[in-house]
């Protein structure tokens, strides 16, 4: 009987450290907001802790579930995610907040279908491409069907609107396509219309246009669209080398809106300084390194593409979040994996980690 390998301990311990640091930062960053809205400084932390515990259970379940079965189920998950994305934009069904309809709300629980869409795209693209990767040399027979599918997801997400979710899904899907053997020339040819299309969307969607203009000069509108970017930069700049100290952020006191969410990295920089930021970024780099090692040593093409997709998802989303909070790109709502508050995002993310650990069990390389 074949002995079952242990999963990649490097990935496992790195994720646990990131999750633990994330919980600490959610506690620190959310206390003023939690007290102001619920008169309980631990309200947001307790919910995130519950999500984290459920996520750990989900991770272990996924790590012990044959990932190859997920390939066969991926078409159904893809259809399910499209249905959810279509339903969430329907008034009266989807929950609207800050001029965006991105959530389903069931009492105190909110669920974001775009998180399911990310996993569905990773699994379906990986499974489908593992069966027909030889056809990628042809644009119309190989690439075009996947581009049409991405167009459906992009259209539904932009109707919410959810620009960051759109960019992440397109980026991750493109990485999977490239890894599967898509030609670089096809990406180059598609680059110009993609850029023009994005520019058109930004030009005709008022809130996106306002964010781009505020990005170019956030200090021009300090009390309006430039507020978040400027406050984020204040937080990062005041952190210095060693930070103000854990729990001692000033910007979390209702200066940065929802500091426990998209801009939690700013609070981390303010409280833990450059050293803390460097440590967190190093942990993400370790995760990416181990994830790519799993992808390169996976026992089959499907496993390799799934590992690539999951690793690139976390890499792209982390990079985009850091770019937003440092005002390197126009502001858009994107969470920092393992850190930002959010139940559905954390739960699906931990499921992805579990799948990656599952693949690592079957990969042939030296563990650490």
Buried (B, 14 or more C-beta within 10 A) or exposed (E): EEEEEEBBEBBBBBBBBBBEBBBBBBBBBBBBBBBEEEEEBBBBBEBBBEBBEBBBEBBBEBBEBEBBEBBEBBBEBBEBBBEBBBEBBEEEEBBBEEEBBBBBEEEEEBBBBBBBBBBBBBBBBBBBBBEEBEBBEEBEEBBEEBBEBBEEBBEBBBEBBBBBBBBBBBBBBBBBBBBBBBBEEBBEEBEEEBEEEBEEBBEEBEEBBBBBBBBEEBEEBEEEBBBBBBBBBBBBEBBEEEBBEBEEBEBBEEBBEBBBBBBBBBBBBBBBBBEBBEEBBEBBEBBBEBBBBBBEBBEBBBBBBBBBBBBBBBBBBBBBBBBBBBBEBBBBBBBBBBBBBBBBBBBBBBBBBBBBBBBBBBBEEEEE
